[in-house]
Amino acid sequence: MEIYDITIIGAGPVGMFAAFYAGMRKAKTNIIDSLPQLGGQLATLYPEKYIYDIPGYPAVKANELVGNLEKQLTTFNHTFHLEEEVLSIVRDEDIIEITTNKGIHYSKAVILALGNGSFQPRKLGLENAESFETKGLDYYVNDLMKYAGKKVAIAGGGDSAIDWALMLEPIASEVYLVHRRDNFRGHEHSVERLQESSVSIMTPYIIDELMEENNWLSGIQLKKVKTDETVSLSVDHLIVNYGFTSNLGQLSSWGLESSRNAIAVRSDMSTSMPGVYAAGDICSYDGKVKLIATGFGEAPTAVNNALHFINPKERTQPAHSTSLFNKTIQ
Ligand SMILES: Cc1cc2nc3c(=O)[nH]c(=O)nc-3n(C[C@H](O)[C@H](O)[C@H](O)COP(=O)(O)OP(=O)(O)OC[C@H]3O[C@@H](n4cnc5c(N)ncnc54)[C@H](O)[C@@H]3O)c2cc1C
């Protein structure tokens, strides 16, 4: 049984920085997120937006900040469990049992950096869609080469759908982009590149039916919006890119004291469950401000106090700052 010192649930900016800081304190660290990628709201909701209130950066794009956090974090050899949603945490004597949709993890302390809750892709609203999730229907692109030489349809009208279509154009044998409106919501430059590409643009269509042959997706039927007109495309893969939803799911049943839809913490970031700490958007205390910068401050507080909880001999202040406390404030 693998037991971590600290398990960080949520790999948004705050969870990522907490994991980096846990590495600085040599804690054996496990990071769990329901998404396949790091970066939380920044990576899923606004990767191209500039952020102006990060100390030391006059302006930084969200995806660049995530890239830098990742670079900083991967200096340590932490364990990652991505695409795994935490369903419950239970304290059993000195160990916290973390149950996910894929298994159970054990940890001496936990830091909850859940933000607005677990992100999930918005799914295709067809009755039998779920049964295709292991046979040609994808909500994430993890490995571009899996589509090499294949006929691929992408559904969606935002930047991600357009970006995937353009990235797959030279790799797949055929790329279709299906959108229910005539206009795309992507950047003008991306839309222009799309129009100049060999991607077949199918608008305004919705996906009406998934077809199967030899236990794999063989095609999709499209229905033209506000008409009965249908068209069938023979495809090997369908990538649905309808954005994400976030929800706090079963958090209310985890037995943690909460306030205003967030987890109540003390000034050391501890929650009402011994050994469980919280930081970032998910935590609540008097005067809490939901910003990346404030979350970055809460993360080391949570890590240091979690380590002190595991081993009371551990200092709660980083070594380099202790000299401050020998001085008398005049
Ligand atoms: C459009 C927009 C613009 C913004 N601009 C700014 C800005 O300019 N400056 C600023 O400071 N802030 C900005 N914010 C707010 C900022 O994004 C948040 O404060 C920040 O993302 C909080 O970070 P976090 O790590 O606490 O949570 P999140 O970024 O929400 O990350 C939480 C992570 O936890 C995961 N998770 C949650 N529950 C579970 C579970 N049960 N199991 C597994 N994984 C789970 C989620 O999948 C997610 O990846 C903006 C927000 C939005 C929406």
Ligand as a Chemical Component Dictionary entry (heavy atoms), coordinates in Angstrom:
data_LIG
# 
_chem_comp.id                   LIG 
_chem_comp.type                 NON-POLYMER 
_chem_comp.pdbx_formal_charge   0 
_chem_comp.three_letter_code    LIG 
# 
loop_
_chem_comp_atom.comp_id 
_chem_comp_atom.atom_id 
_chem_comp_atom.alt_atom_id 
_chem_comp_atom.type_symbol 
_chem_comp_atom.charge 
_chem_comp_atom.model_Cartn_x 
_chem_comp_atom.model_Cartn_y 
_chem_comp_atom.model_Cartn_z 
_chem_comp_atom.pdbx_ordinal 
LIG C1  C1  C 0 -12.680 33.901 -17.210 1  
LIG C2  C2  C 0 -11.896 33.981 -15.919 2  
LIG C3  C3  C 0 -10.876 34.906 -15.795 3  
LIG C4  C4  C 0 -10.138 34.999 -14.614 4  
LIG N1  N1  N 0 -9.122  35.927 -14.544 5  
LIG C5  C5  C 0 -8.371  36.011 -13.413 6  
LIG C6  C6  C 0 -7.302  36.954 -13.300 7  
LIG O1  O1  O 0 -7.037  37.738 -14.208 8  
LIG N2  N2  N 0 -6.577  36.971 -12.142 9  
LIG C7  C7  C 0 -6.828  36.131 -11.085 10 
LIG O2  O2  O 0 -6.120  36.155 -10.070 11 
LIG N3  N3  N 0 -7.864  35.211 -11.167 12 
LIG C8  C8  C 0 -8.619  35.138 -12.299 13 
LIG N4  N4  N 0 -9.669  34.232 -12.363 14 
LIG C9  C9  C 0 -9.910  33.370 -11.196 15 
LIG C10 C10 C 0 -8.860  32.233 -11.151 16 
LIG O3  O3  O 0 -8.923  31.485 -12.361 17 
LIG C11 C11 C 0 -9.090  31.340 -9.950  18 
LIG O4  O4  O 0 -8.951  32.133 -8.786  19 
LIG C12 C12 C 0 -8.060  30.193 -9.932  20 
LIG O5  O5  O 0 -8.205  29.366 -11.050 21 
LIG C13 C13 C 0 -8.229  29.376 -8.667  22 
LIG O6  O6  O 0 -7.264  28.354 -8.718  23 
LIG P1  P1  P 0 -7.486  26.965 -7.953  24 
LIG O7  O7  O 0 -6.229  26.180 -8.208  25 
LIG O8  O8  O 0 -7.924  27.255 -6.562  26 
LIG O9  O9  O 0 -8.753  26.286 -8.663  27 
LIG P2  P2  P 0 -9.053  25.841 -10.177 28 
LIG O10 O10 O 0 -8.261  26.628 -11.150 29 
LIG O11 O11 O 0 -10.540 25.872 -10.294 30 
LIG O12 O12 O 0 -8.547  24.329 -10.231 31 
LIG C14 C14 C 0 -9.215  23.339 -9.477  32 
LIG C15 C15 C 0 -8.874  21.982 -10.052 33 
LIG O13 O13 O 0 -9.391  20.985 -9.165  34 
LIG C16 C16 C 0 -9.939  19.926 -9.917  35 
LIG N5  N5  N 0 -10.941 19.239 -9.091  36 
LIG C17 C17 C 0 -11.977 19.798 -8.427  37 
LIG N6  N6  N 0 -12.699 18.862 -7.794  38 
LIG C18 C18 C 0 -12.079 17.683 -8.032  39 
LIG C19 C19 C 0 -12.357 16.342 -7.649  40 
LIG N7  N7  N 0 -13.403 16.015 -6.858  41 
LIG N8  N8  N 0 -11.539 15.371 -8.113  42 
LIG C20 C20 C 0 -10.477 15.669 -8.898  43 
LIG N9  N9  N 0 -10.168 16.919 -9.310  44 
LIG C21 C21 C 0 -10.966 17.911 -8.864  45 
LIG C22 C22 C 0 -10.543 20.610 -11.140 46 
LIG O14 O14 O 0 -10.693 19.711 -12.220 47 
LIG C23 C23 C 0 -9.509  21.722 -11.413 48 
LIG O15 O15 O 0 -8.527  21.315 -12.338 49 
LIG C24 C24 C 0 -10.418 34.140 -13.523 50 
LIG C25 C25 C 0 -11.447 33.185 -13.646 51 
LIG C26 C26 C 0 -12.181 33.104 -14.833 52 
LIG C27 C27 C 0 -13.275 32.072 -14.940 53 
# 
loop_
_chem_comp_bond.comp_id 
_chem_comp_bond.atom_id_1 
_chem_comp_bond.atom_id_2 
_chem_comp_bond.value_order 
_chem_comp_bond.pdbx_ordinal 
LIG C1  C2  SING 1  
LIG C2  C3  SING 2  
LIG C2  C26 DOUB 3  
LIG C3  C4  DOUB 4  
LIG C4  N1  SING 5  
LIG C4  C24 SING 6  
LIG N1  C5  DOUB 7  
LIG C5  C6  SING 8  
LIG C5  C8  SING 9  
LIG C6  O1  DOUB 10 
LIG C6  N2  SING 11 
LIG N2  C7  SING 12 
LIG C7  O2  DOUB 13 
LIG C7  N3  SING 14 
LIG N3  C8  DOUB 15 
LIG C8  N4  SING 16 
LIG N4  C9  SING 17 
LIG N4  C24 SING 18 
LIG C9  C10 SING 19 
LIG C10 O3  SING 20 
LIG C10 C11 SING 21 
LIG C11 O4  SING 22 
LIG C11 C12 SING 23 
LIG C12 O5  SING 24 
LIG C12 C13 SING 25 
LIG C13 O6  SING 26 
LIG O6  P1  SING 27 
LIG P1  O7  DOUB 28 
LIG P1  O8  SING 29 
LIG P1  O9  SING 30 
LIG O9  P2  SING 31 
LIG P2  O10 DOUB 32 
LIG P2  O11 SING 33 
LIG P2  O12 SING 34 
LIG O12 C14 SING 35 
LIG C14 C15 SING 36 
LIG C15 O13 SING 37 
LIG C15 C23 SING 38 
LIG O13 C16 SING 39 
LIG C16 N5  SING 40 
LIG C16 C22 SING 41 
LIG N5  C17 SING 42 
LIG N5  C21 SING 43 
LIG C17 N6  DOUB 44 
LIG N6  C18 SING 45 
LIG C18 C19 SING 46 
LIG C18 C21 DOUB 47 
LIG C19 N7  SING 48 
LIG C19 N8  DOUB 49 
LIG N8  C20 SING 50 
LIG C20 N9  DOUB 51 
LIG N9  C21 SING 52 
LIG C22 O14 SING 53 
LIG C22 C23 SING 54 
LIG C23 O15 SING 55 
LIG C24 C25 DOUB 56 
LIG C25 C26 SING 57 
LIG C26 C27 SING 58 
# 
